[in-house]
Amino acid sequence: MYRDMYSDSSGLPDPDTDPQFYADVPVKRLVAWLIDTVLIAILSLLALASTLFLAIFIFPLIFAAVHLVYRSVFIARGSATPGMRVMGIELRNHLGHRFGPGEAVVHTLAYSVVSAFVLPQIVGIVMMLTTARGQGLHDLLLGSTAINRPATSW
C-alpha cells in the first residue's frame, strides 16, 4: 500500500528513518483510550437503561460486550477507534496495511486478554514506552502497531 515509505521488511515505517510515524504515539494512545473508555461506558449505560436497570448485576458483562463490539467494528471500518481518530493515530498490521474485520477482532481479543491481567498489562505499557515502534504486548504478538495517521490515509 505505502510500500515506498517503508524501509524494513515488515512493511511498517522504520522508526529510524521515519520517526514522525511514531512521535508521541504512546501518549496519544493513552488519551485515545480515555476517550474510548468514556464512550464505551456511555454506550454500556444506555444498554443497561434499555433493560430498565434489571441487568445491573451483569453490568461488567454488558461493558465487556460493548467494548468488544465497539473496538472491533470501528477498527474494522477504519483501523482506528473514535478516540484514535481524534488523536490522529491508526493501527497497521505487520504488512503496513489497515486492519480488516478479522484482524480487528483478533486485535481486540488480544488487547482484551492482555488488559484483563495486571502483569501483562504492565509489561505492555512498559513496551509501548520503550520499544522503537511503541508496540504493546498485544501488538508485538500480532506484529501490528499504532502510527500517526499518514496524510494520504483518508
N, C-alpha and C positions, 0 to 999 in steps of 0.2 A: 504494500500500500504506500508507505512512505519510505520505501527501501533505500532511497538515495541519501536520506538523512541519518541512516544508521550505519555505524562503522564496526559493529561487532557481529558475531554470528548468531546472536539470539534474536535479532530483529528489533530489539528495543534501542532507544537512543543510548549512545555511550556516555556515561556520566563524566568522562574525562574530556571528550571533545564537544559535547553538547550539554553542559551543566545547567543551562537555562530550563531544560525539561524537568529538572529535579529540584530547582531552587524553591525553598520554603514549603515543599510538599508535605513534610510531616506536620507542620503547624496547620496547613490548610486542611489536611485530613482530620485533625482534631476538631477544628471549627465545623467542618462538614459533618462530622459525627454528631456534634452537639445539635446542629440544625436538624439532621435526620432523626435523632432521638426525640426531639420535641415534636416533630411531625408524626412520628410513629406513635408517640404517646397520645396525641390528639386523636388520631385515627382509631387507636385502641379504645379510648374513652367513648368515642362515638359508637363503636361496635358494642361496647358494654351497655351504653344507654339504649341501644336498639333492643336489648334483651330486658329492658326495664330494670336493669341492675341486678337481675336474678343470677347472672353469671359471675357475680363478684368473686366467688370462690375459685373460679378458673381464670381469673384475670391474667395471671402470668402466662397461661397457655394462649389466651387471646393475643396478648402482647407479642409472644413468640411467633404466632401465626401471621399477624400483621407485619411483623419485622421481616419474616421470610418472603412474603409476597411482595411487600414494598421494595426491598432491595433487589430481589430477582427481577421483577418487572422493569424497574427503572434502569437497572444495569443492562438488561437485555435490550431495552429500547434505545439507549444512547451511551452505554458504557459508563454511566455516572448516575448517582442518585441526585435528587434536587439539591441537597447540601453540597455535593461535589460540584455541581454546575454553578452554584452561587460562588464557590471558591475558585472556579476556573481550573479544576482538575478532572481527569478521567482515567479510567482503568484501561490497561492494554494487556493483551495476552503475550505469551512468550515469542510470538512472531511479530509483535508490534501492532497488531490489529485490535480493533474494538471487540468487545465481548459479544458473542452470540447468546441465544437463550440458554443453551446447555451450559456454557461456560459461566453464565451469570448465576445459575442455580448452584453449580458446583462451588463457585467462589463464595456465594452466600452461605452455603452449608459449611465450608471450611472455616470461614470467618466466624460463624456461629459456634462451632465446636471449640475453636481456639479461645473465643471470648467467654465461653462457659466455665473455663478453668483459670484460676489465678496465675499459676506458674507459666503456662503457655502464653497467657495474655501479657504478662510482664516481659517475657522473652520477646514477644512480637513487638512491643513498644520499644524496647531497647534496640531491636534490629532496625526498626523504622528510623531511629535516631542515629544509628551508626553505620548502616550499610550504604554503599555508594548510590544505590537506586532507591533507598528509603523503603525497602520492602519489609513488610511484616512477615511473621512466621507463615501465615496462610498464603501470602503472595509468593514467598520463596518456594513453598511446597508445590504451587501451581505454575511457577515461572512467570507470574504476572507482576505488574507494578502499577502504581499511580504516577501520572506525569502531569505537568502543566499542559493544559489543552493547547495543542498547536492552532495557530490562526486558521489553518485550512481544514480543521476537523468539522466545521459546521457546514 
